[in-house]
Amino acid sequence: MKIAVVLGSVRTGRMGERVARWAMAETSKIDGAEVSLVDVKEFGLPMFDDMSPGHRTEPYSDPAARAWSEVMAAADAYVVVTAEYDHGVPGALANALDYLWNELTDKPAAIVSYSTGPIGGARSGYQLAGRLIYMQLLIAGTVEIPRVDTSVDETGELLIEGPDKALAKVLTRLEKLAKLAD
């Protein structure tokens, strides 16, 4: 099973890299999983201004969009790491998702949200879950990491209790959903 850990923030100084390291380490514990990091920042996607992806009949002409589409289509499941900016999903992640539809339909996804505040990006996680459900993904669950600046160190080590147990449960569901979707 190929699982893409999607890092959705592109900001300079982002905390998402440490969260993605932790999520990758935990996801790698799934027996037989091939886990890769998919960093939205590396694609340099332009603002989406094309036909609705659900209606596309040919590949994207933009090389960045085509590469993004191909990488996401190749995964069997996703763990999406999202920050909470202004009570919502980062604009870069929303823009990147606008490019996709058929690549994701009927595949499972888990969401790991984070913020420097006490609710761990719950608002962005729930917004993202609603969006992914609309895109016909199967949501395994959400995990919130509060006060990310002191909860996860630069190497991706989790320094608090709670998110580790929550992610283990969500990843178990993700694995089950991936088998059902296969």
Stockholm file with secondary structure:
# STOCKHOLM 1.0

chainA/1-182         MKIAVVLGSVRTGRMGERVARWAMAETSKIDGAEVSLVDVKEFGLPMFDDMSPGHRTEPYSDPAARAWSEVMAAADAYVVVTAEYDHGVPGALANALDYLWNELTDKPAAIVSYSTGPIGGARSGYQLAGRLIYMQLLIAGTVEIPRVDTSVDETGELLIEGPDKALAKVLTRLEKLAKLAD
#=GR chainA/1-182 SS CEEEEEECCCCTTCSHHHHHHHHHHHHTTSTTCEEEEEEHHHHCCCCCCSSCGGGCCSCCSSHHHHHHHHHHHHCSEEEEEEECBTTBCCHHHHHHHHTCSTTTTTCEEEEEEECSSTTTTHHHHHHHHHHHHHTTCEEEEEEEESSHHHHBCTTSCBCSSSHHHHHHHHHHHHHHHHHHHC
#=GC SS_cons         CEEEEEECCCCTTCSHHHHHHHHHHHHTTSTTCEEEEEEHHHHCCCCCCSSCGGGCCSCCSSHHHHHHHHHHHHCSEEEEEEECBTTBCCHHHHHHHHTCSTTTTTCEEEEEEECSSTTTTHHHHHHHHHHHHHTTCEEEEEEEESSHHHHBCTTSCBCSSSHHHHHHHHHHHHHHHHHHHC
//
